[in-house]
Amino acid sequence: MKRKIRSKNLEIAKRMPPLSHTIPGRPFEIKQSEVVKWLLNQPDILNYIWNNIKNSEDVFYNPDTGKWQGVDYGDD
């Protein structure tokens, strides 16, 4: 069996304290998840997300404007 390769950036999750993903007594709301809030405050996780998006070909860098943009931006 081939071993799955994971990014070292995800190892930060090993140090996550006990947190709720669903707030007891409330319907699930991703924006209220303590787990998601903690993860988004970790630079390693943000770098992991950005690097995956940047390498996905779903965004591109325009050197003339110095900005990144989604490949479908403006397509309605």
N, C-alpha and C positions, 0 to 999 in steps of 0.2 A: 504494500500500500504506500502510495506516495505521500510524503509529509506536506501539509498545507503551509505555504509561506505567508507570514503576516508581517505587517509593517511594525517596526520597533516603536513607532509613534503611538500605537495602540496599547502598549504596555503601561501607559499612565493609568489605565483603568484598574490595574492591579492595586492601586493606592486609593481608590474611591472609597470614601466613608459610607456608612449605611445611609441610604437616601430612598425616598419614595418616588416611584415612577408614576403611580396613580395616587392622587391625594384621597385618603380614606373619606368615604361619604360623598364624594363628588364624581360626576362623570369624567372619564378620561379626557384630558386636554394636553396635548404635547407641549404647549407653551408653559404649562404649569408644572411639568415634571421636574422634580429636584435633580434627578439623574441627568437629564438633558442640560439643565442650567449649569450643573457642575462641569459636565464635559465641555460645554462651549466656553468655559472659563479657563480651559487648559490649552496653552499654546501648541503643544504637540498634537492635539486633536485638530485644532484649527489648521495647522500646517498639513496634516494628513488629508483633511477634506479639500483644502485648496489644491494641493498637489494632484489629487485624483481628478478634480474638475479640470485643472489646467492641462493635464495629460489626456483628457477624454476627447479632445477635438470639438467639444461643445462650446468652447470660448476661444477667442483669439486676441492677440495683442496687436494694436495698431501703433506702430512706431511714430507715425506722424502726429497722432493726438496724445500718445503716451497713456492710452487707456485700454482696458480689457473690455470685451463685449461678447454677448452670446451670439452664436452663429445665426439664430433665428430672430434676433431682436428686430422689431419693426415689421416682421411678417405677420400681417393680420389676415 
